[in-house]
């Protein structure tokens, strides 16, 4: 039994999109300092779930509770200031510099501190003056991660954040997640790179056909790949 209050409660959340059930009665909790690895096949509902947790779409049934408040129109703006998100392929305004994009994000989040430390954390210090248009896919992902991190959120929702990263970038990503957990942040990360998730995850949730098929502590799983296939082959 956890002694800390959960950062996030997802309580019987369901969602139908264009007549198709995408999420079906999803319930779980996420705690401070914890990373949850969200795994499942393409189309399983992982991205929709992350968007729902982050208040980007509303559930048809059930509720999401973040930091003791229900995610609804009245609380959404306040809660979004405590959430960092990297969901979908990052799109940035053409012609803007890396540093300008991060400064604009900090201003939007009403943070008056410099982006320099965050750029250093994600390995983009030398690229701050470059236009975003010329960045590689890997460096665009680093910038997207920087925008998720810069305002020091309590909850991080990351959808395929390692896409395009080289081995150095993946090592850096793992270090950042450990640092975020150490400062008490809760991380929920969806990815297909199971070996990378084994290195950072505390809990594993398997989702398929919009439902949770299994949930376990990472330490209790001897082989994540076998665990994945056992709960997704049907």
For each residue, the residues with C-beta under 8 A, 3 or more apart:
1:
2: 6 29 31
3:
4: 31 32
5: 68
6: 2 9 29 30 31 65
7: 30 31 32 66 67 154 155 186
8: 29 30 53 64 65 66 67 155 186 188
9: 6 29 64 65
10: 13 26 27 28 29 49 53 62 64 65
11: 27 62 63 64 65
12: 25 26 27 61 62 63
13: 10 23 25 26 27 49 52 59 61 62 63 64
14: 21 23 24 25 26 59 60 61 62
15: 21 22 23 48 52 57 59 60 210
16: 19 20 21 22 60
17: 20 22 48
18:
19: 16
20: 16 17
21: 14 15 16 24 210
22: 15 16 17 45 48 210
23: 13 14 15 26 45 48 49 52 59 210
24: 14 21 209 210 211
25: 12 13 14 62 211
26: 10 12 13 14 23 49 62 207 210 211 212
27: 10 11 12 13 62 212
28: 10 36 205 212 215
29: 2 6 8 9 10
30: 6 7 8 34 36 155 186 188 203
31: 2 4 6 7 34 186
32: 4 7 154 184 185 186
33: 181 182 184 185 186
34: 30 31 181 186 187 202 203
35: 177 181 186 187 188 189 200 201 202 203
36: 28 30 186 187 188 189 201 202 203 204 205
37: 189 190 191 197 200 201 203 204 205 218
38: 46 49 50 188 189 190 205 207
39: 46 190 191 192 194 197 204 205 206 207 224 228
40: 44 45 46 206 207 208 213 232
41: 44 208 232
42:
43:
44: 40 41 207 208 209 210 232
45: 22 23 40 48 49 207 209 210 211
46: 38 39 40 49 50 159 190 207
47: 50 51 87 88 159 190
48: 15 17 22 23 45 51 52 57 210
49: 10 13 23 26 38 45 46 52 53 207
50: 38 46 47 53 54 85 87 157 158 159 188 190
51: 47 48 54 56 57 87
52: 13 15 23 48 49 55 56 57 58 59 64
53: 8 10 49 50 64 66 71 157 188
54: 50 51 80 83 85 87 157
55: 52 58 64 71 76 79 80 83
56: 51 52 85 87
57: 15 48 51 52
58: 52 55 72
59: 13 14 15 23 52 62 63 64
60: 14 15 16
61: 12 13 14
62: 10 11 12 13 14 25 26 27 59
63: 11 12 13 59 70 71 72
64: 8 9 10 11 13 52 53 55 59 70 71
65: 6 8 9 10 11 68 69 70 71
66: 7 8 53 69 71 79 82 83 155
67: 7 8 79 82 154 155
68: 5 65
69: 65 66 75 78 79
70: 63 64 65 75
71: 53 55 63 64 65 66 75 76 79
72: 58 63 75 76
73: 76
74:
75: 69 70 71 72 78 79
76: 55 71 72 73 79 80
77: 80 81
78: 69 75 81 82
79: 55 66 67 69 71 75 76 82 83
80: 54 55 76 77 83
81: 77 78 109 110 151 153
82: 66 67 78 79 153 154 155
83: 54 55 66 79 80 153 154 155 156 157
84: 147 148 149 150 151 153 155 156 157
85: 50 54 56 148 156 157 158
86: 90 141 144 145 147 148 157 158 159 161
87: 47 50 51 54 56 157 158 159
88: 47 159
89:
90: 86 140 141 143 144
91:
92: 96 101 132 140 143
93: 96 101 132
94: 131 132 133
95: 131 132 133
96: 92 93 100 101 104 131 132
97: 100 101 128 129 130 131 132
98: 101 102 119 124 127 128 129 130 131 132 135 143
99: 102 103 115 119 128 129
100: 96 97 103 104
101: 92 93 96 97 98 104 105 132 143 147
102: 98 99 105 106 115 118 119 143 146 147 150
103: 99 100 106 107 115
104: 96 100 101 107 108
105: 101 102 108 109 147 150 151
106: 102 103 109 111 112 113 115 150 151
107: 103 104 110 111
108: 104 105
109: 81 105 106 150 151
110: 81 107
111: 106 107 150 151 152
112: 106
113: 106 117
114: 117
115: 99 102 103 106 118 119 128 146 150
116: 119 120 125 128
117: 113 114 120 121
118: 102 115 121 122 146 149 150
119: 98 99 102 115 116 122 124 125 127 128 146
120: 116 117 123 124 125
121: 117 118 146 149 176
122: 118 119 142 143 145 146 149 172 176
123: 120 142 168 169 172
124: 98 119 120 127 128 139 142 143 146
125: 116 119 120 128
126:
127: 98 119 124 130 135 139
128: 97 98 99 115 116 119 124 125
129: 97 98 99
130: 97 98 127 134 135
131: 94 95 96 97 98 134
132: 92 93 94 95 96 97 98 101 135 140 143
133: 94 95
134: 130 131
135: 98 127 130 132 139 140 143
136: 139 140 164
137: 140 141 163 164
138: 141 142 164 165 166 169
139: 124 127 135 136 142 143
140: 90 92 132 135 136 137 143 144 164
141: 86 90 137 138 144 145 161 162 163 164 165 169
142: 122 123 124 138 139 145 146 165 169
143: 90 92 98 101 102 122 124 132 135 139 140 146 147
144: 86 90 140 141 147 148 161
145: 86 122 141 142 148 149 158 161 173 176
146: 102 115 118 119 121 122 124 142 143 149 150
147: 84 86 101 102 105 143 144 150
148: 84 85 86 144 145 153 156 158
149: 84 118 121 122 145 146 152 153 156 176 180
150: 84 102 105 106 109 111 115 118 146 147
151: 81 84 105 106 109 111
152: 111 149 183
153: 81 82 83 84 148 149 156 185
154: 7 32 67 82 83 184 185 186
155: 7 8 30 66 67 82 83 84 185 186 187 188
156: 83 84 85 148 149 153 180 185 186 187 188 189
157: 50 53 54 83 84 85 86 87 188
158: 50 85 86 87 145 148 161 187 188 189 190
159: 46 47 50 86 87 88 189 190
160: 163 190 191 192
161: 86 141 144 145 158 173 189 191
162: 141 165 169 170 173 191 193 196
163: 137 141 160
164: 136 137 138 140 141 169
165: 138 141 142 162 169 170 172 173
166: 138 169 170
167: 170 171
168: 123 171 172
169: 123 138 141 142 162 164 165 166 172 173
170: 162 165 166 167 173 174 193 196
171: 167 168 174 175
172: 122 123 165 168 169 175 176
173: 145 161 162 165 169 170 176 177 196
174: 170 171 177 178 196 199 200
175: 171 172 178 179
176: 121 122 145 149 172 173 179 180
177: 35 173 174 180 181 187 189 200
178: 174 175 181 182 200
179: 175 176 182 183
180: 149 156 176 177 183 185 187
181: 33 34 35 177 178 184 185 187 202
182: 33 178 179
183: 152 179 180
184: 32 33 154 181
185: 32 33 153 154 155 156 180 181
186: 7 8 30 31 32 33 34 35 36 154 155 156
187: 34 35 36 155 156 158 177 180 181 200
188: 8 30 35 36 38 50 53 155 156 157 158
189: 35 36 37 38 156 158 159 161 177 197 200 201
190: 37 38 39 46 47 50 158 159 160
191: 37 39 160 161 162 194 196 197
192: 39 160
193: 162 170 196 197
194: 39 191 197 198 224 225 228
195: 198 199 224
196: 162 170 173 174 191 193 199 200
197: 37 39 189 191 193 194 200 201 204 224
198: 194 195 201 218 224
199: 174 195 196
200: 35 37 174 177 178 187 189 196 197
201: 35 36 37 189 197 198 204 218
202: 34 35 36 181 217 218
203: 30 34 35 36 37 215 216 217 218
204: 36 37 39 197 201 214 215 216 217 218 221 224 227
205: 28 36 37 38 39 212 214 215
206: 39 40 212 213 214 215 227 228 231 232
207: 26 38 39 40 44 45 46 49 210 211 212 213
208: 40 41 44 211 213 231 232 234
209: 24 44 45
210: 15 21 22 23 24 26 44 45 48 207
211: 24 25 26 45 207 208
212: 26 27 28 205 206 207 215
213: 40 206 207 208 231 232
214: 204 205 206 227 231
215: 28 203 204 205 206 212
216: 203 204 220 221 227
217: 202 203 204 220 221
218: 37 198 201 202 203 204 221 224
219:
220: 216 217
221: 204 216 217 218 224 227
222: 226
223: 226 227
224: 39 194 195 197 198 204 218 221 227 228
225: 194 228 229
226: 222 223 229 230
227: 204 206 214 216 221 223 224 230 231
228: 39 194 206 224 225 231 232
229: 225 226 232 233
230: 226 227 233
231: 206 208 213 214 227 228
232: 40 41 44 206 208 213 228 229
233: 229 230
234: 208
